[in-house]
Amino acid sequence: MEKFKTITKFQRVADFLENEIRKGLYSPDTKLPSERYIAEKYNISHMTVNKAIATLESRKIVKRIHGNGTYVLKPKINIATKTIGAIIDTETILHAPFSHILPHFFQSKGYLTTIFDISQQITLKRTLSLFLQDAPKSLLIDGYSIFPFSIINELLPKIEIIFINRFEGTKKYKASYVLYDYKRAGYMAAKQLIKTGRKKIMIISFTIQPGWTSDLFFQGCKKAFEEKNIKKFIYMDDVKNTEEEIIREFKKEKPDGIISFGDSRVIPIINYINKNHTIKIPEDVAIIGCQNSPWAIAYNMTSISLQEEVMIEKAYECIESRKRKKIIIEPKIVFRNSCPNE
């Protein structure tokens, strides 16, 4: 570092010393060189150094101890810069358990996480507005179809936005996207059933709308069917069909494979099969769910994992890099009894 030739403004010296501390030249709890030493090293007056040190003390960067010297303080974290918000679906029975995984992961990274329930439409906008007054670092949004996308325009460019898991909006935003590959998930589920020799497959899903995850999942299933020239399959959704109607269709059609978009959707059929001892899983009917939820674990069901942990890690990388990214998360089959890996 070159010596200062002429410094008449103590502010410049204070800024320089602060920068040296930030870079780690002087660690927290260590003693700064004496004011006389600094003055001689940079060829500046002792009074200028004295005022510079006083400035650093006012900034809470150093502390003078009479008769002992000046010590570097531990940096205080700006809470806002270590705070993130997450607008997600907190109903873990039907959806990914982000409300549990997110806070735990980000806490391990030194962040505070505030969770907003996406289903609470009436209070969401008001509570979110209060939260944003403290200028948090980022906002993670599970772009479910019921999310009020209209509020995004009010958030940008005030805060960094990262869409996670899914995006069912019609407009693209200047944001990062860490999305699950739902089309690939449907393809993998259908492909696995076909691989095990299943030829008559029932798909149980949620309402299909263009661009929704249910639509993407169904497109993936159809692609696998078309590759193997499978034209006969049964599709049941939650709008046109009740649980009783789905069971009735299962008894009528007798499929040898079931794909359930959402593990819980197939539980009524599993319960029916368990009571009817003439049908066995997976011998007579193989079942693959999606989301690898607690339902899949409880019912020993093969399921397509959302890879939630990976998704959150990638979202964290977006936050730390401060660069907008588009990342697609690859699905993973978790094999259990309902469809073994053959």
Secondary structure, 3 states (H helix, E strand, C coil): CCCCCCCCCHHHHHHHHHHHHHCCCCCCCCECCCHHHHHHHCCCCHHHHHHHHHHHHHCCCEEEECCCEEEECCCCCCHHHHEEEEEECCCCCCCCCHHHHHHHHHHHCCCEEEEEECCCHHHHHHHHHHHHCCCCCEEEEEECCCCCHHHHHHHCCCCEEEEEEEECCCCCCCCEEEEECHHHHHHHHHHHHHHCCCCCEEEEECCCCCCCHHHHHHHHHHHHHHHCCCCCEEEEECCCCCHHHHHHHHHHHCCCEEEECCHHHHHHHHHHHHHCCCCCCCCCCEEEEEECCHHHHHCCCEEEECCHHHHHHHHHHHHHHCCCCEEEECCEEECCCCCCCC
